[in-house]
Amino acid sequence: MQAVVETATLVGVEAVPVEVQADVGSGLPSFSIVGLGDAAVMEARERVRSAIRASGLEFPNGRVTVNLAPAPLRKHGTGFDLPIAVALLVATRQLPADLAAGHAVVGELALDGSVRAVDGLLAHALAASRRGLGLLGPARGGPAVCGVPGVAYAGVERLGMLARGQFAVVTPPRTRAGMSGELELPDMAEVIGHAQAKRALEIAAAGGHNVLMLGPPGSGKTMLARRLPGILPPLEGEERVETALVHSVAGLDTRPALAGIRPFRAPHHTCSLAGLVGGGSPPRPGEVSLAHNGVLFLDEFAEFAPAALQTLRQPMEDGSLTLVRAEARIRYPASFVLIAAMNPCPCGFQGDTERRCSCSDTVVDRYRARIGGPLMDRLDLMVRVDRVDPERLLEAEPAAEASGSIRSRVLAARELARSRPATPNARLSGAGLLAACGLDRAARSSLTKTARSCHLSGRAITRLLRVARTAADLDGCERVTEDHVMDAVAFRSWDR
């Protein structure tokens, strides 16, 4: 007696198809799982046996062999529990053969027969959809999946329900409007002063540019960074699915991404290399991938391990991250806006008008060298964030522009950029960038003079042009003028 059930295993953020082949024959009672499964897959034998018996069904009393094909592909996770149980029950005629037909199956089994959610349900659903199949999985994880267009999802709460042909009712998640009360974003109106920093963040939001904020402790760098998501446009279409996919594989809540809310990730500076860029066994997405289509905020930028910081260079350029391991080559999406914040020196008070810096030039140079020139070259905007006068902070009714007003300008600027070869502007390059800028003679001369005097690399010049193009978009201009070029140069103070 044999049966085959379709399922999948996660490789990066993709679900690779796997066949669960069950064979029940005569002989001494045994239960073997073959096909290069990890410890969690091997432990499925005990969970499946107990779940079948607890559901009032009969576990086969004979020689049971389950093969996970293709055999050379490594399988991991507890999502094989339910497909193994279904394959055994179909093979022993306790479930109809057509029950799993047209569906991929995934889910973890508890010892009492209840079906538990697993990581990566959205990846499993999308993989099944591409193969023309629906997904049979845990009812508890269904709301994060059934709202995705093109996905057919059938939820099950207990293994015994399948024998009776019963499925749980699964409803899509709530919309963005329904979640606004739960996920209210900080408002830029709460930030007093810091006009230059706000302008830098507005340019970053409109063009997808990376920003470095430099200033003494307590000046407001973190407060500003946490308000950037409030002025970013909401996720749209494919962006929602891409972002939710990464979060699903990582075992995080996918509802905010599916509701259009961009992610904001702020790892601590003690974050490991694998935690930042991904990896481990089995490989998991890191913070740079969890920030895909959103914001990656690195506070105390210079305190991160130099090796970890240098791994940011590839995703900042390519919008993706490739991990090469002995077993596989894994690609993670990693298109994010980097907001870095750091003190100007170890004591934090270099350039401060009120407190004296105690660091020597050698100490300051060593501190900044932890970041490295190649990584600094990839930062489009650098802005000084100094402390605000206490009298201004204590004003009864401080007047500051709200996030909604800034967001409207950002949306208008992004709308202007839609006709270009790549959007946002941070992705423009080559001839497409020059054509989009349309520099006149004065702007070209000013940019050339600045590049020579500051010894800018080709990459730095490209990024200057991108920032200038975004500044022009925010002003509603079709061409980049000399004023826009100088606006971009003003935010490259590190080079100057």
N, C-alpha and C positions, 0 to 999 in steps of 0.2 A: 504494500500500500504506500503510495507516494503522493506528494502534493508540492506545488511551487507557489510561493507568495512573493510579490514584489515589495522591495523596501529600498533603502539607500543608506550610505554612510557619509559623514561630513568630511570633506577635504578642503580646508580653508573655509570659504563661505559658500561653497558649492556642495550639493548633495549628489554623490555619485551612485548610480543605480547598482543594487545588489539583489541577487535572487536568493531567497531562503528555500532550500530544497530539503524536504523532510521525507525520510524513508523509515517505515515501521515494519519490522520483520520478526520472524520467530527466533527464539533463542533465549539465553539467559538475560534477565532484565538488565539493561544498561542504557545510558543516555550520553551520547557523544556529540560535541559540536566541533566541527572542523572548518577551516577556511581563514586562518590567521586572525582570529579575534583577540582582543585584549582581555584583561582580567575581568572587566565588567561584563563582557560578552560571555565569558566562560561561566561566570556566576549566574547567568540567566537560567541555567539548568535547575537550580533550586527554586528560583522565583517562579518559573513556569510550572514546575511540578506542583508546588503548593497552591498557586493561583487556580490551576485547572481543578484540583480536588476541592478547593474552597468554593468553587462556583457550581458544585454539584455535577461536574462532568468527570469522565473517566480518563485517567492518565494511562497511556498504552503500557500493557504488561508484556514487554518483549524487548527486542533489540532496537533501540531508537537512534538514528543517525541524522544529524542536521548539518547540511553543507551550506556555507555562505560563499556564493560564487559572484565574481571571479575569485579564485583562491589566492592569487598573489597580492591582492589588494588588502591592506590592513584595515580592519574594522574596529571601531571603538564606540563605547557608550552603551547605555541601557535601552536605547530605542529599539533593539532587536527582540526584546521580550515579547511584545504583542505579536509581531509577525511569526515568530517561532511557535507561539501557542496556537495561532490561527492555522499555520501549516500542519501542525500535529493533529488538530481537531478535524481539519478537512481530510487529512490522510486516513483517519480512523472513522470517517463518515459521521462524525458528531456535529459537524457544520456542513451546510450545503456547499458543493464545489463552486457554485457561482457567487458565493458571498463576497469573496475577495476579488472576483474577476472585475477588471476595470478600475481597480483601486491599488495604490501603494499603501502599505500598512506601516505604522510606526507608533511606538509607545512603550512606556515602562510599566511593569506589573508589580503591584504590591502583593504580599502573601495572601491577602484576603480576596484577591481577584479584581480589585479596583485598578483602573488605568490612570497612570500619572503622566504629567506633561514632561517633555524632554526638551533640551536645548535644540535650536535650529529647526523648529516646526515650519517656519516660513520657508526655509531653504528646501525642506522636504516637499512642501506643497508646490513650490515653483518648479522643482525638478519633475514632480509627477505631472504637472500641467503641461510641461514641454513634451512629455511622452504620451499625451492624450489620456492621462489617468486622473482620477480623483484621489483624494487622500483620506484614509481611514485612520483616525488618531484619537488622542484623549480629548474629551469634551472640554476639559478645563483650559486647554491651550487653544481651542478653536476660535474664540473671538478675535485673536490677533492674526488669524489667517484668513477667515472666511470673508473679510472685507476687502481683500485684494482682488482686483478684476482678473477674471480668467481662472480662478481657483475654485474647484469643487471640493468641499470638505464635509465629511461625515464623522460626527463625534460619538464616542462611546465612553460610558462612565465605568462599566464593569464588564468583565469578560463574559459573565453569564448572560448579559443582554444580547450578545451576538447569537447565542443559541436560540433565543426567542425572536431574533430579527428586529430588535429594538435599537433605536439610535437616539441620542440626546439632541435636544433643540439647541443650536448654536447660533447666536446673533452677532452681527458685526460690532466692532467697537464704536464708542461715541465719537462724534465729530469734534473738530477743533473748538467749535463754539461751546460744546458740552464740557470741554476740559478746561476752559479758560479760568474757571474759579480754582481748579486744582493746581494749575501750572501758570500762575500769574508771573510774568517776567518783570524784573526790576526796571524802573523807569529812569531815563536819563535826566528827567526833571529834578531828581533828588541830588544831582551832582552840582555843586556850586563852584563857579569858576571853571578853570581848565579849558578855556576856549580852544586852544591849540590842540590839546589832546582829543577833544570832542571832534574837531575837524579831521584829525587823523583817523579816528574810528569811523567817521562818516565815509571817508574815502575808502577805507578798508572794506566797509560793508557794500559800497557801490561797485567796487572793482575786484573784490576777493583778495586784497593785498595783505601781506604779513606786516606786523607792527611790533616794534620794540619800544617799551616805555621805560625811561630811565629817571629815577628820582629817589629822594631820601625816604626812609621808612615812614609810613603813615600819611603819605602825601595824597593817596587816593588812586593808586595804580590798579589795585585789585577791584575797587569799587567801579572804576571805569570799565574794566574788562568784562565784568559780570553783566554790564548793561548793553554789551554789543549784540547779543542775540535779540534784544528787543527792537533793534533797528534793522535787522536783516529781513529780507523778504521770506515768506513762508516756503517750505518745501513744496515742490510741484511734481505731479506725475511720477516719472521714473525715479526722481530723487527720493521720494518717500519710500518706495519699495527698496531701493538700494540701501538707504540708511537703516530701515527696519530690518533688512536681511542681516546686516552685520550685528545689530543688537540682538536679534533672535539667536544667532549662532553663539553669542557670548552669554546667553541666558538672561538678558535684560528685558525690561518692559518695552514692547514695540509700539504701544499706543501713542506716545508723544510723536514719534516719527511719522506714523501713519496719519496722525492728525495735522501734520505739516509743521511741527515745531522742530527747529534745528537743534542738534545736540550741542551741549557745552561740556567739555571735559577739562578738568583741572587736576591732573595728577600731582602728588607731592614730589618734591625734588629728590626724595630717597627712592623713587620708583626705579625698579630694575630695568635692565635692557629689554628683557622679554616682556615685561609689563608695559613698556612704552611702545615697542614696535611689534610685539606679538611673538609667539613661539611656544615652547613647552612641549609636553607629550601627554595627550595629543595636542597639536598646535592650536592656539587660540588667538583671536585678534587682540591687538594691544590698543593702547589709548589713541594712537594716531589713526587707527581704523575706526574706533568707536566715535571719533570726532568727524568722520566722513560727512561731507556736505554741511559741516557746522564749524564750531570754534574749538581750537586746542589752546588752552591757556596754561602757560608755564610760568608760574611765579617763582621768584628766586632763581632766575634763568641760569646764572653763573654757578649755582650750587649743584646743578645736575651733573652727573658723571660725564666727563668729556666724551667718552665712547658712546654714551647714549645720545648726546646732543648731535654728534656727527652722523648718526643713523637717520636723522631728520632730513638730510640733504637730498636723498633720492625722492622721497614722497613729496617734498616741497617743489621739486622740479617736475615730476612725472604724474603726480596725483594718485599714485599707487605704490605699493610696497611688495617686493618679491623676496620671499624667504626660501633659500635653497638648502635643503636637508638631504641626508643620504637616501631617505625613503621617497621624497617627493619634492617638487618645486611648487610652492604655494604662493598665490598672488592675492593680496588683500587690497581693497580700495582704500585710498587715504588722501582724498582731496579735501583740505581743510584750510581755514584761515588761522594762522599762528599769531597769537598775541603773547608776547614775552614781556616780562616785567623783572627789573633788577635794580639793585642799588648801584650808584656810580662807583662805589669802592667798598672794601670790606666793612668799614665802619659805617658807611652809608651817607656821609655828609659832605662829600666833595662837591663844591659848587653851591653849597647851602649858604644863604645869606645870614643865618642866625647862629649856626653851630659850626665850630671849627673842625675840619677834617684832620684826623691823626695819622693818616696813611701816607707813607712815602711814595714817590713816583714809581719805584721798583715794585712795591706791593700792589699798586693800582694796575700797573702793566701786567703783572702776573695774574691778577684777578680777572682782567678782561681777556687775557689770552686763553682762558679756559673755553671761551666760546669759539675762537678761531676765525680767521679771515674768510674762508669759503662759506661758512654758515652766515656770517654777518653780511656777506655779499648777497645773500638770498632774502634779506629783510628789506622790504620796500620802503618802510617808513620808520623813522626814529624820532621820538618826541620826548622832550624833557617835561617831567611832571613835578612841579615844586609845590610846597605847602601853601594853602590858601590863608589869607589874613584872617585871624580869629574873629575880628569884628564883622567881616562879611559872612562868616559861617553862622553867626548868631543873629543875623537879621530876621525880623519877625516874618516877613513874606519875601523870601528870596525868589527872584525871577530867573527861571531856567527853562530852556526849550524842552518839551516833552518828547519821548521816543517816537510817538505817533507822527509828529510833525517831521522829524528827521527821516523816518521810514518812508514818508511820502516822496521826499527828494531822492532817496536811494532807489525806490521803485521806478521813478521817472528816469533816472540815470541808467538803470539796467534795461529799461525799455528801449532807450536809444541804442544800447549796445547789441540788441538782439539781431540786427542785420549784419553783424560782422562775422568773420570766419569762426571765431571762438568766443565764448562768453563764460564767465565774466572776463573783464579786461586783463586780469592777471594771467590768462592763458594765451593771450595774443603773442605772436612772435614773427620774426622774419619780415618778408614783404607785406604780409597782411597787417602787421603792426604799423609799418611805415605808411602804408596806404590809409589806414584808419586815422593816423595822426594828421596827415596832410600838412606837415610843417612848412611855414613860410620861411623866408630868408632870415629874418630876425630871430625866430625861435631856433632855427638850425644853428646859427652862429653862436647864440647864447649857450646852447647845449654843448657844442663843440669846445667852446672856451672852458666851460665848467669841467668837462670830462678830462681835458688836458691838465688843468690846474690841480684837480683832485686825484689824478691818476686812476680814473675809474676803469674797471674792466668792461669787456663787452657785455657781460651779464648785468652789471650795474647800470650801464647805459640803457639796456633793454628795459630794465625795471623802472628807470626814471621815465622812460617814454610811456610805459603802462600807467604809471601814477598820473602823469600829465594828461593822458587821454581820459582817465577817470575824473580828474578835476574839471576838464572841459565838459564832460557829460553832466556833471553836477551843476555847471553853469548854463547848460543847454546849448553849448557851442558845437558846431559841426567840425571845426578845425582847432587844432592845438596851437595856442598863441604863445608868445614869449612869457606872458604872465603865468600861464599854466606850467610852463617849463620851470620857471623860477619857484613856483609854488611847490613843485615836486622836489627841486633841489633843496628847498628849506627843510624838508623832512629827511635829508641825508646828512645830518649834522655830524654823524660819526665819521663819514668820509672827509667832510670839510675840516 
